[in-house]
Amino acid sequence: MIRIEDLSISFGTGRNAVHAVRGISANIAANESFGLVGESGSGKSTVLRALCGLNANWTGRIVIAGQPQARRRQRSFYKLVQMVFQDPYASLHPRRTINNILAEPVAIHKLGDADRRIEQALSEVGLDSHFRFRYPHQLSGGQRQRVAIARALILEPKILLLDEPTSALDVSIQAEILNLLRRLKMQRDLTYILVSHDLAVVSNMCDRLAVMKSTS
């Protein structure tokens, strides 16, 4: 499902260039959960951002579902690949209701039937319809992350890139979110790449893992 060949990522140019990732290669099969672990600053999240098109400063080769990827992605790409970020409060617009947050990708991709899609997405992550017209600040951290997962799922992707999806949550809530992600993977035949610094989380969720090391 995902092939990465000699991926290098840098920021800046010339003497000021910072080489965040050097020569990463990996193959991730369809329906696999693949973990990326390593210390802070080793480039784990940077790899995810390159995979999902948020960072264009890379060289190498990225192939997803058999299609080589350019540095700038087409809109249709995001119906295949979605990302869930570490901090659910920062990733949700504070002045938009949950309904508006979930309706936006449906409108952008012109999918139609927004009400049904929103209700279904919320139901799949364990939230009822009463949450539709609340704002992010009215939700707990775990509920906000459920909304972030619902937003990623609403386009019915086959790949989820998970950037430390539980590290900003209380320990008591982390297990609930991990169980939710495990159930969704089985129900939707999803492929995951999970970034974490927590080996217990990775061993619980992933079939295989790669360890990234900082060279600084």
C-alpha positions as CSV (number, residue, x, y, z in Angstrom):
1,M,0.0,0.0,0.0
2,I,2.9,2.4,0.8
3,R,6.4,2.3,-0.5
4,I,9.1,4.8,0.6
5,E,12.4,4.7,-1.1
6,D,15.5,6.7,0.1
7,L,13.3,9.5,1.5
8,S,15.2,12.6,2.7
9,I,13.7,15.8,4.1
10,S,15.4,19.1,4.7
11,F,14.4,22.6,5.7
12,G,16.2,25.7,4.4
13,T,19.0,25.9,1.8
14,G,22.7,26.1,1.6
15,R,24.6,26.4,4.9
16,N,21.4,27.0,6.8
17,A,19.8,23.7,5.6
18,V,18.6,21.4,8.3
19,H,18.5,17.7,7.3
20,A,15.6,16.3,9.3
21,V,15.4,12.9,7.7
22,R,18.1,11.0,5.7
23,G,17.5,8.0,3.4
24,I,14.4,6.4,4.9
25,S,13.0,3.3,3.1
26,A,10.0,1.2,4.0
27,N,7.3,-1.0,2.6
28,I,3.9,-1.1,4.3
29,A,1.4,-3.7,3.2
30,A,-2.3,-3.1,2.8
31,N,-4.2,-3.4,6.1
32,E,-1.0,-3.4,8.1
33,S,-0.3,-1.3,11.2
34,F,3.2,0.0,10.9
35,G,4.9,1.9,13.8
36,L,7.5,4.6,13.7
37,V,9.3,5.1,17.0
38,G,12.2,7.1,18.1
39,E,13.3,10.0,20.3
40,S,12.1,13.5,19.9
41,G,13.7,15.2,16.9
42,S,14.4,12.0,15.0
43,G,12.0,13.0,12.2
44,K,9.0,10.7,12.8
45,S,6.3,13.4,12.4
46,T,8.2,14.9,9.5
47,V,8.0,11.7,7.6
48,L,4.2,11.6,8.1
49,R,3.9,15.2,6.9
50,A,5.8,14.3,3.7
51,L,3.6,11.3,3.1
52,C,0.4,13.3,3.4
53,G,1.6,16.2,1.3
54,L,2.0,18.8,4.1
55,N,5.7,19.0,3.5
56,A,7.1,19.3,-0.1
57,N,10.8,19.6,0.8
58,W,11.7,16.0,0.2
59,T,13.7,13.9,-2.2
60,G,13.4,10.2,-2.9
61,R,10.3,8.3,-3.9
62,I,6.9,7.9,-2.3
63,V,4.4,5.4,-3.9
64,I,0.9,5.0,-2.4
65,A,-1.6,2.4,-3.7
66,G,0.6,1.9,-6.7
67,Q,0.8,5.6,-7.7
68,P,4.1,7.6,-7.5
69,Q,3.4,10.8,-5.6
70,A,4.5,14.3,-6.6
71,R,5.5,16.8,-4.0
72,R,2.1,18.6,-4.4
73,R,-0.9,16.3,-4.2
74,Q,-4.1,16.3,-6.1
75,R,-7.4,16.8,-4.2
76,S,-8.4,13.2,-4.9
77,F,-5.3,12.0,-2.9
78,Y,-7.0,13.1,0.3
79,K,-9.9,10.6,-0.3
80,L,-7.2,7.9,0.0
81,V,-5.0,9.3,2.8
82,Q,-5.9,11.2,5.9
83,M,-3.9,12.2,9.0
84,V,-4.8,12.4,12.7
85,F,-2.7,14.9,14.6
86,Q,-1.3,14.8,18.1
87,D,-3.2,17.7,19.6
88,P,-6.9,17.5,18.9
89,Y,-7.6,21.0,20.2
90,A,-5.1,22.6,17.9
91,S,-6.3,20.6,14.9
92,L,-9.9,21.6,15.2
93,H,-11.1,25.2,14.4
94,P,-12.1,26.7,17.7
95,R,-14.8,28.9,16.2
96,R,-16.6,26.3,14.2
97,T,-19.1,23.8,15.4
98,I,-18.4,20.1,15.1
99,N,-21.0,20.0,12.3
100,N,-19.2,22.7,10.3
101,I,-15.8,20.9,10.9
102,L,-17.1,17.6,9.5
103,A,-19.2,19.2,6.7
104,E,-16.1,21.1,5.3
105,P,-14.4,18.0,3.7
106,V,-17.7,16.7,2.4
107,A,-18.3,20.1,0.6
108,I,-14.7,20.4,-0.7
109,H,-14.9,17.0,-2.3
110,K,-18.5,17.5,-3.4
111,L,-19.7,14.2,-1.9
112,G,-23.2,15.3,-1.0
113,D,-25.5,13.8,1.6
114,A,-23.6,15.6,4.3
115,D,-26.1,15.0,7.1
116,R,-25.9,11.2,6.7
117,R,-22.1,11.3,6.4
118,I,-21.7,13.4,9.6
119,E,-24.1,11.3,11.6
120,Q,-22.4,8.1,10.5
121,A,-18.9,9.5,11.2
122,L,-19.9,10.6,14.7
123,S,-21.6,7.3,15.4
124,E,-18.5,5.3,14.3
125,V,-16.3,7.1,16.8
126,G,-18.8,6.8,19.7
127,L,-20.4,10.2,19.7
128,D,-24.1,10.9,19.3
129,S,-25.9,13.6,17.3
130,H,-25.9,16.0,20.3
131,F,-22.3,16.7,19.6
132,R,-22.9,18.1,16.1
133,F,-23.6,21.7,17.2
134,R,-21.0,22.0,20.0
135,Y,-17.7,23.8,19.8
136,P,-14.3,22.1,20.4
137,H,-13.9,23.9,23.8
138,Q,-17.1,22.3,25.0
139,L,-15.6,18.8,24.5
140,S,-13.1,16.8,26.6
141,G,-9.8,15.9,25.1
142,G,-10.9,12.4,24.3
143,Q,-14.1,13.7,22.6
144,R,-12.1,16.2,20.6
145,Q,-9.8,13.4,19.4
146,R,-12.8,11.3,18.4
147,V,-14.0,14.3,16.3
148,A,-10.6,14.5,14.7
149,I,-10.8,10.8,13.8
150,A,-14.3,11.3,12.5
151,R,-13.1,14.1,10.3
152,A,-10.4,11.8,8.9
153,L,-12.9,9.0,8.3
154,I,-15.6,11.0,6.6
155,L,-13.9,10.9,3.2
156,E,-13.7,7.1,3.6
157,P,-9.9,6.8,3.2
158,K,-7.9,3.6,3.1
159,I,-4.8,4.9,4.9
160,L,-4.6,6.8,8.2
161,L,-1.4,8.5,9.3
162,L,-1.5,8.7,13.1
163,D,0.8,11.3,14.7
164,E,1.0,10.4,18.4
165,P,-2.8,10.3,18.5
166,T,-3.0,9.6,22.3
167,S,0.0,11.4,23.8
168,A,-2.0,14.6,24.6
169,L,-4.7,12.7,26.4
170,D,-5.1,11.4,30.0
171,V,-3.8,7.9,30.5
172,S,-7.4,6.7,31.3
173,I,-8.6,8.0,27.9
174,Q,-5.6,6.7,25.9
175,A,-6.8,3.1,26.0
176,E,-10.3,4.1,24.8
177,I,-8.8,5.9,21.7
178,L,-6.5,3.0,20.9
179,N,-9.3,0.5,21.2
180,L,-11.4,2.8,18.9
181,L,-8.6,2.9,16.3
182,R,-8.1,-0.9,16.5
183,R,-11.9,-1.4,15.9
184,L,-12.0,1.0,13.0
185,K,-9.1,-0.6,11.3
186,M,-10.8,-4.0,11.4
187,Q,-14.2,-2.6,10.3
188,R,-12.8,-0.5,7.4
189,D,-9.7,-2.6,6.4
190,L,-7.5,0.4,7.0
191,T,-3.7,0.7,6.7
192,Y,-2.1,2.6,9.6
193,I,1.3,4.3,10.1
194,L,1.5,5.2,13.8
195,V,4.1,7.6,15.1
196,S,4.8,7.3,18.8
197,H,7.6,7.5,21.4
198,D,5.7,5.0,23.6
199,L,6.8,1.5,22.8
200,A,3.9,0.1,24.8
201,V,1.4,1.8,22.5
202,V,3.3,0.6,19.4
203,S,3.5,-3.0,20.6
204,N,-0.2,-2.9,21.3
205,M,-1.2,-1.5,17.9
206,C,1.4,-2.4,15.3
207,D,2.4,-5.5,13.3
208,R,5.9,-4.2,12.6
209,L,7.9,-1.1,13.5
210,A,10.9,0.9,12.5
211,V,13.2,2.8,14.9
212,M,14.4,6.3,13.9
213,K,17.5,7.8,15.5
214,S,18.5,11.4,15.8
215,T,21.9,12.2,14.3
216,S,22.3,15.6,16.0
